[in-house]
Amino acid sequence: MNDHAYDISYLLESEPARVEVPDTRVTRAAPTTLPKPPKPSVADAQEAMARELLQAAEAHEELIRQYLRFSGSTVQESFGQ
């Protein structure tokens, strides 16, 4: 085999290789400020409460219907019908 094929001395005599390494430091972006939500007014609070009351009223009505169905069947059973 040819010894010159394995001769790497020319690599050692040349200038050292320069490897560029990317900057790995983490830089933080300036904090973004979110716009403040508008201050709720009394009307907004009243509207939210009205919505909640309407939802509760629907659930309450359904409970009353269930009670009447149950109590109606027990009343009829107690009278022997």
C-alpha angles and dihedrals in degrees: 000000000000112000091202090067089065096040108117098165091109088065092055093050096050126081115289114264115257116222118191113217118198117241106263098188114121114234120197122223118229109274112261116231116221118217112258114251114247114270108259114248128216089257091056091052092048091050092051091049091048091053091050092048091051091052091048091047091055091051091046092051091051091051090051091051091051091049092050092049091050097043092043092056092048092049091051091048092051091054091051096245 
